[in-house]
Structures are given as structure tokens and as C-alpha cells.
Amino acid sequence: MREIEIVRKTGETDIALALNLDGAGKSVIDSGCGFLDHMLTLFAKHAGYDLTVRCVGDTQVDYHHTTEDIGIALGQAFYRALGDKRGIVRYGDITLPMDETLIMAAVDISGRDYLSIALDLNAEKVGDFDTELCEEFFLAFVREAKLTLHIRQLAGKNAHHIIEGVFKAVARALAAATAIDEKKKDEIPSTKGVL
């Protein structure tokens, strides 16, 4: 089983996170931020990963530390759960519609961290969640997961739909990339023999 638990404690957050890449899309999320809870719930559902997140953070300040640190913990869990990456497909991409919004996400589980994100968020907040934190979350995740992720907004103007589309699209791209290729389940998908 590609399953891991992470505990991360700082002066700003206290996080317990469990991830199962071979799950059924079940989640129990309590970040202290309703919008982030919703995004992580649909992330788990659309990736087919089981995800549990409990975070106590300094949300009386804002949601920045909570969002970034959950991204860090999720990235660490993802990296560790994949082990040597033997048998994975490695690449995944999708163009995902969310009502009037269209989001492209492409991932390479390369061992190299790189994020390219282009969103036109025309609102500073969705509820009390700062929209700029969407990018902060994925930057933290990518750094720790050691993967390449490209995200493009191709259409849309509703910030809520754009961010929701991003979480769904990234989830679907990751699900495709982490799937086991039965024909090559004993191989590492790189000519170098390591990722």
C-alpha cells in the first residue's frame, strides 16, 4: 500500500495528515478554513486518494500559514507514499471544465520541483479565503512532492470556479500519473533508472 502519515508542528500550525494513494476518494478534513476543507475534499474525491487532514493553525491572523503548511505536509506525504516510483505511469494531464471555466493541468512526477501557474483571479477573496493562497498551496506542494506541475486557466471569470477547477484538474492529473502501469509495474519510468 502506498500509504503514509505525516505530523508537522511549527509555531504557526499543528498538522496531522494521512494519505493513501490507493484509496477510494474518502476524506476527513478539518483545516479551520471552510473553503480549503472543500477544496481538499474534492481533491481527494477526484484523485481517488484517501485523505485525512487535521490542522490547528493561527487562523485568527489569516489562512496563509495553514494553507501553505498543509501544502507542505501533503507534498511530503505524496513524495514518501510513492517510494521509488516503481510502476507508476509518471505523466498525467487533463483539460477540465467547471461550468464556464476551463482549466488545464499537466504533471510529471520527475523528482524535480517546478510549478508554472497562470490564473486570472479577478477577486481577492472567495468567502474569507485569499485567492492568492491557491498558488501558495501548490507551490508548497510541488516543492515537497518533487514534481513538475503546469496549471493554465483557459477560460472563466468566477474565482470560486477557477480555484475549484484547479483542485479538481490537479487531482485528476495526479491520479493518472500515480496509476500503476501493469505492463511496467516492476520498472522505474526513467531511462536513468531513478526518479
Order of alpha helices (4+ residues) and beta strands (2+ residues): beta-beta-beta-alpha-beta-alpha-beta-beta-beta-beta-beta-alpha-beta-alpha
